[in-house]
Amino acid sequence: MNKQQKIQGDLNIFRTRLGMLENTNEKQRAIEATNDFLDAISKHEVSDLVLNAKGKMFIKEITILRGISTHKIKLDTQSIALFEEIHDLIPASQNRINMLI
């Protein structure tokens, strides 16, 4: 299994777990960010440039929704672990996201 396939699998599980949260605008934004990233990398062979660019946007949006927005989304332990695993698979996002936290 390559990195792209691993991220796709993690995103599918993450999206399913987001669906279990209370219906809020933040939940909808998180699902949209997840779907956008998933759609972008669902093509056959996606370049690292696309993977990293879309991945950074996903990581940034979820981080904002988790900690900076007025009505934060509250992820359970498994969802946080999935998010961190996706984050770790996108090396270009690591430096920028640390600045946000």
QUIZI-V348969 format. One record per residue. RES is the residue in one small letter. PHI is phi in degrees with one decimal (999 if undefined). PSI is psi in degrees with one decimal (NA if undefined). NEAR is the number of other ideal C-beta (glycine too) atoms within 8 Angstrom. Layout:
# QUIZI-V348969
res/phi/psi/near
RES/PHI/PSI/NEAR
RES/PHI/PSI/NEAR
This chain:
# QUIZI-V348969
res/phi/psi/near
m/999/126.8/4
n/-88.2/176.6/5
k/-59.8/-43.0/7
q/-60.6/-44.5/10
q/-66.1/-39.0/8
k/-63.6/-44.3/10
i/-63.9/-41.6/14
q/-60.1/-45.4/11
g/-62.0/-45.1/9
d/-63.5/-40.3/12
l/-65.2/-38.4/13
n/-62.4/-43.6/9
i/-67.4/-42.5/9
f/-60.3/-44.0/13
r/-62.7/-40.6/12
t/-62.3/-42.4/8
r/-69.1/-34.4/13
l/-61.8/-35.5/13
g/-61.8/-19.7/7
m/-84.5/-9.8/5
l/-75.5/163.5/12
e/-61.2/142.7/4
n/-70.7/111.3/5
t/-140.9/167.8/9
n/-62.4/-36.6/6
e/-65.5/-40.1/11
k/-61.9/-44.2/12
q/-62.4/-41.4/9
r/-63.0/-40.4/10
a/-64.9/-41.8/14
i/-65.7/-41.5/11
e/-62.6/-42.7/8
a/-62.9/-41.1/13
t/-64.7/-45.5/14
n/-63.3/-40.7/9
d/-60.5/-45.9/11
f/-64.7/-45.1/13
l/-62.5/-43.7/12
d/-61.4/-40.5/7
a/-66.6/-33.3/10
i/-102.7/5.4/14
s/-80.8/-6.5/6
k/-72.9/166.3/6
h/-52.5/-71.2/3
e/-122.4/105.9/5
v/-94.6/136.9/9
s/-68.9/158.0/6
d/-62.2/-31.4/5
l/-61.7/-47.8/6
v/-66.1/-44.6/10
l/-57.7/-46.3/14
n/-70.2/-41.4/12
a/-64.9/-49.7/9
k/-68.5/-34.6/12
g/-64.7/-41.5/15
k/-62.6/-41.2/12
m/-63.7/-42.0/11
f/-62.6/-49.8/13
i/-59.7/-44.4/13
k/-61.7/-47.2/12
e/-63.4/-45.7/11
i/-66.7/-39.1/12
t/-62.1/-43.8/12
i/-62.0/-44.5/10
l/-67.2/-27.7/14
r/-80.8/-29.4/9
g/-135.6/-17.9/8
i/-111.7/-28.5/7
s/-68.8/160.0/9
t/-62.5/-47.2/3
h/-109.2/90.7/7
k/-68.4/147.3/9
i/-84.0/139.8/13
k/-108.7/107.1/5
l/-89.2/145.0/9
d/-79.5/175.2/7
t/-58.1/-43.7/5
q/-67.2/-39.1/7
s/-65.7/-40.2/11
i/-62.8/-42.5/9
a/-62.9/-40.9/8
l/-64.3/-44.3/12
f/-59.8/-44.7/11
e/-66.1/-35.3/8
e/-66.9/-43.0/9
i/-62.1/-44.5/15
h/-56.5/-44.8/11
d/-67.7/-25.2/7
l/-80.9/-8.7/11
i/-114.6/85.4/14
p/-60.3/-31.8/6
a/-67.6/-18.6/10
s/-87.6/-15.9/13
q/-65.1/-45.6/10
n/-66.3/-43.7/7
r/-67.1/-40.7/10
i/-69.7/-32.5/12
n/-62.5/-32.3/7
m/-68.2/-34.5/6
l/-69.6/-35.0/9
i/-81.4/NA/6
